[in-house]
């Protein structure tokens, strides 16, 4: 419904309306540059980090709040808009709810203090790295669901009827999203049984590498060729998983073929030198060292031991050092340089 003013009064009202809106934009700039910056400094010196995370989460929503408030007061003087209309008040209320939701979503992210900075000594709570992404996403889903329901009630929508309707369509939804639900349950199995965590080195029939992320649908693994492989949780949960990070040590086995004319003394001397090297290596598990003259026909020496590390880079470094040492030992004996052959 339009207000009836003279042309001068309309222009005056429009000017006041625009002026109020620009004034709130100025307040927004002052708030960001001075007041919010001061609050951030106070948050950094405050005990704990919650206040700092809270301010960071609501930085953008607070800026938009000035725009919404400025819009609300400016339309009070705008001559061609009925600010008393119920729909306008509902839009303003819904906008504020959305800003609150925005801040809560920022606060509930996986890197937020909400999960990573809990005082374990006080509450005796410790979150596994594999659980944090799931908790974060579940919390975000709950926040969005509550926000939508509150906004729906603001617009006088019957939320109870909507929830009842979900029960009727639940079966059809489950059939249509069979694969998605299988992946979801696969993810839940991975969480509950904890065959691996983020950062672990795993090996399955389909992939080997470092786990980078675990979501509701899939798990992302970074291979040692630096390729990023996304494996559906349903498939991963049904595969045999070797977690090398949980092993505590990693096996290395090598056959070293000596020249056919190598004498008995040369073979024994080579074995003793290899044993001495392995026993003095700080990254080799001493109780697992086995060096034997295994095959007479090929003059093959079998070398078997475990490394103390399961880190891929350190594991390869130990293997490389062994290969160089074997070459040095053979050169000392003035024999040919046979190449160590992995078993």
C-alpha positions in Angstrom: 0.0 0.0 0.0 1.6 3.3 -1.1 1.7 6.4 1.1 0.2 9.5 -0.4 2.7 12.4 0.0 3.4 15.5 -2.0 6.4 15.3 -4.3 8.6 17.3 -1.9 7.7 15.2 1.1 8.4 12.0 -0.9 11.8 13.2 -1.9 12.6 14.3 1.6 11.5 10.9 3.0 13.6 9.1 0.4 16.6 11.2 1.3 16.2 10.4 5.0 15.8 6.7 4.2 19.0 6.7 2.1 20.8 8.7 4.7 19.9 6.2 7.5 21.1 3.3 5.4 24.4 5.0 4.5 24.8 5.9 8.2 24.6 2.3 9.1 27.1 1.4 6.4 29.4 3.9 8.1 28.8 2.3 11.5 29.7 -1.0 9.9 33.0 0.3 8.6 33.8 1.9 12.0 32.8 -1.4 13.8 35.1 -3.5 11.6 38.1 -1.1 11.7 38.1 -0.2 15.3 35.6 -2.0 17.6 36.0 -5.4 16.2 39.7 -5.1 15.9 39.8 -4.1 19.6 37.7 -7.1 20.5 40.0 -9.4 18.6 43.0 -8.1 20.5 41.2 -8.7 23.8 40.3 -12.2 22.6 44.0 -13.0 22.0 45.0 -12.0 25.5 42.0 -13.6 27.2 42.6 -17.0 28.9 41.7 -19.8 26.5 41.0 -19.5 22.8 37.2 -19.8 22.8 36.6 -16.0 22.6 39.0 -15.6 19.7 37.3 -18.4 17.8 33.8 -17.0 18.6 34.8 -13.5 17.3 36.3 -15.0 14.1 33.2 -17.1 13.5 30.9 -14.1 13.8 33.0 -11.5 12.0 31.2 -11.7 8.7 27.7 -12.2 10.2 28.2 -9.1 12.4 29.0 -7.0 9.3 25.9 -8.1 7.6 23.9 -7.4 10.8 24.6 -3.7 10.3 23.2 -3.9 6.8 20.0 -5.6 7.9 19.5 -3.2 10.8 20.2 -0.2 8.5 17.7 -1.6 6.0 15.1 -2.1 8.7 15.3 1.5 10.0 15.7 3.1 6.5 12.4 1.6 5.2 10.6 3.2 8.1 10.9 6.5 6.1 10.7 5.1 2.6 7.4 6.4 1.2 6.7 3.6 -1.3 7.1 0.6 1.1 4.8 -0.5 3.8 7.2 -1.4 6.6 4.4 -2.5 8.9 3.6 -5.4 6.6 3.9 -8.7 8.5 5.9 -10.3 5.7 8.6 -7.6 6.0 9.0 -8.3 9.7 9.2 -12.0 9.0 12.0 -11.5 6.4 14.0 -9.4 8.9 13.6 -12.1 11.6 14.5 -14.9 9.2 17.6 -12.9 8.1 18.8 -12.5 11.7 18.3 -16.3 12.3 20.4 -17.0 9.2 23.2 -14.8 10.5 23.2 -16.6 13.8 23.2 -19.9 11.9 26.1 -18.7 9.7 28.2 -18.0 12.8 27.4 -21.3 14.4 28.4 -23.1 11.3 31.7 -21.3 11.3 32.2 -22.2 14.9 31.4 -25.9 14.4 34.0 -26.4 11.6 36.6 -29.2 12.1 39.4 -26.8 12.9 37.3 -25.0 15.5 38.1 -24.9 19.2 34.8 -26.7 19.8 36.4 -30.1 19.2 40.1 -29.6 19.1 40.6 -27.5 22.3 38.6 -29.4 24.8 40.5 -29.6 28.1 41.1 -33.3 28.4 42.5 -33.1 31.9 39.4 -31.5 33.2 36.7 -33.4 31.3 38.6 -36.6 30.5 37.5 -36.3 26.9 39.7 -37.0 23.9 38.5 -36.8 20.3 40.1 -39.1 17.7 41.2 -37.3 14.5 38.9 -39.7 12.5 35.8 -38.6 14.6 36.3 -34.8 14.4 35.2 -34.4 10.7 32.1 -36.6 11.4 31.1 -34.7 14.5 31.6 -31.4 12.7 29.4 -32.4 9.8 26.7 -33.9 12.1 26.7 -30.7 14.2 26.4 -28.6 11.0 23.5 -30.7 9.8 21.7 -30.3 13.1 22.3 -26.5 13.1 21.0 -26.2 9.6 17.9 -28.4 10.3 17.0 -26.4 13.5 17.5 -23.1 11.6 15.2 -24.2 8.7 12.6 -25.3 11.2 12.7 -22.0 13.1 12.6 -20.0 9.9 9.6 -22.1 8.7 7.8 -21.4 12.0 8.5 -17.7 11.5 6.6 -17.9 8.2 3.8 -19.8 9.9 4.6 -23.1 8.2 3.5 -26.3 9.9 6.7 -28.0 10.7 4.9 -31.0 12.4 3.2 -31.7 9.1 6.5 -31.6 7.3 8.1 -34.1 9.7 5.1 -36.4 9.3 5.5 -36.2 5.6 9.1 -37.3 5.9 7.9 -40.6 7.3 5.7 -41.3 4.2 8.6 -40.6 1.9 11.2 -42.3 3.9 11.0 -45.6 2.2 11.1 -44.1 -1.3 14.1 -42.0 -0.3 15.9 -45.0 1.1 15.5 -47.0 -2.1 16.6 -44.1 -4.2 19.7 -43.5 -2.1 20.8 -47.0 -1.5 24.4 -46.4 -2.5 24.6 -43.3 -0.4 23.3 -45.1 2.6 25.7 -47.9 2.1 28.6 -45.4 2.0 27.2 -43.7 5.2 27.0 -47.0 7.1 30.5 -47.9 5.8 31.7 -44.6 7.2 30.1 -45.4 10.6 31.8 -48.8 10.6 35.2 -47.1 9.9 34.5 -44.7 12.9 33.4 -47.4 15.3 36.0 -50.0 14.5 38.8 -47.5 13.8 40.9 -49.5 11.4 42.7 -46.3 10.6 42.8 -42.6 11.3 43.6 -39.5 9.3 47.3 -39.4 8.6 47.7 -43.2 8.7 49.5 -45.2 6.0 47.1 -47.9 4.8 47.1 -50.5 2.1 44.0 -52.3 0.6 43.4 -54.2 -2.6 42.4 -51.0 -4.4 44.7 -48.3 -2.9 47.8 -47.6 -0.8 48.8 -44.3 0.7 48.2 -41.8 3.5 44.6 -41.1 4.6 43.8 -37.4 4.2 40.1 -37.1 4.8 37.1 -39.3 5.9 33.6 -38.0 5.0 30.1 -39.5 5.1 30.4 -40.8 1.5 34.0 -41.6 0.9 37.6 -41.7 2.2 40.4 -39.8 0.4 43.8 -41.4 0.2 47.0 -39.7 -1.1 49.1 -42.3 -2.9 52.9 -42.2 -2.8 52.8 -41.0 -6.4 50.9 -37.9 -5.0 47.6 -38.9 -6.7 44.5 -38.3 -4.6 42.2 -41.4 -4.7 38.6 -41.2 -3.4 37.3 -44.6 -2.3 33.6 -45.1 -1.4 33.2 -46.0 2.3 31.1 -49.0 1.4 33.9 -50.5 -0.6 36.6 -49.7 1.8 34.7 -51.2 4.8 34.4 -54.5 2.9 38.1 -54.7 2.0 41.0 -56.1 4.0 42.9 -53.1 5.3 46.6 -53.2 6.3 47.5 -50.2 8.6 51.2 -49.9 8.4 51.2 -46.9 10.8 49.8 -49.2 13.5 52.4 -51.9 12.9 55.2 -50.0 14.7 57.7 -51.6 12.2 57.9 -52.5 8.6 59.5 -55.6 7.0 62.3 -55.5 4.5 63.4 -58.7 2.8 66.1 -59.0 0.0 67.9 -61.7 -1.9 71.5 -60.9 -2.7 72.9 -63.1 -5.5 76.6 -63.6 -5.4 78.8 -64.7 -8.4 78.7 -68.4 -9.1 82.4 -68.8 -8.4 82.1 -67.2 -4.9 84.0 -69.4 -2.4 82.7 -70.5 1.0 84.9 -68.0 2.8 83.6 -65.1 0.6 80.0 -66.1 1.4 80.6 -66.3 5.1 82.6 -63.0 5.1 79.8 -61.2 3.2 77.2 -62.5 5.6 79.1 -61.3 8.7 79.6 -57.8 7.2 75.9 -57.5 6.4 75.0 -58.6 9.9 77.4 -56.1 11.5 76.0 -53.3 9.4 72.4 -54.2 10.3 73.2 -54.5 14.0 74.7 -51.0 14.1 71.9 -49.4 12.2 69.7 -47.2 14.5 66.6 -47.6 12.5 66.6 -51.4 12.3 64.8 -53.6 14.9 67.6 -55.8 16.2 65.6 -58.8 17.3 64.2 -59.4 13.8 67.6 -59.5 11.8 68.1 -62.7 9.8 70.9 -63.1 7.3 71.4 -66.6 5.9 73.0 -68.4 3.0 69.6 -69.5 1.6 70.1 -70.9 -2.0 73.2 -72.9 -3.0 72.4 -72.9 -6.7 72.1 -69.2 -7.1 74.6 -68.4 -4.3 71.8 -66.3 -2.8 72.0 -64.6 0.6 68.6 -64.0 2.2 68.4 -60.7 4.2 65.4 -60.2 6.4 64.6 -57.6 9.1 62.1 -54.9 10.3 62.5 -51.2 10.4 61.6 -49.2 13.5 59.6 -46.7 11.5 56.5 -47.1 9.3 56.9 -43.7 7.7 57.1 -44.2 3.9 60.0 -41.8 3.4 62.1 -43.2 6.2 61.3 -46.7 5.2 62.6 -46.1 1.7 65.7 -44.4 3.1 66.6 -47.5 5.1 66.2 -49.6 2.0 68.4 -47.3 0.0 71.1 -47.3 2.6 71.1 -51.1 2.7 71.4 -51.3 -1.1 74.4 -48.9 -1.1 76.0 -50.8 1.8 75.6 -54.1 -0.1 77.4 -52.6 -3.1 80.2 -51.4 -0.9 80.6 -54.8 0.7 80.8 -56.5 -2.6 83.3 -54.0 -4.0 85.5 -54.6 -0.9 85.5 -58.3 -1.8 86.3 -57.5 -5.4 83.3 -59.4 -6.7 80.8 -58.4 -9.3 78.0 -56.1 -8.4 74.8 -58.1 -8.3 71.6 -56.2 -7.9 69.6 -56.9 -4.7 66.3 -58.4 -5.8 63.3 -57.7 -3.5 61.6 -61.0 -2.6 
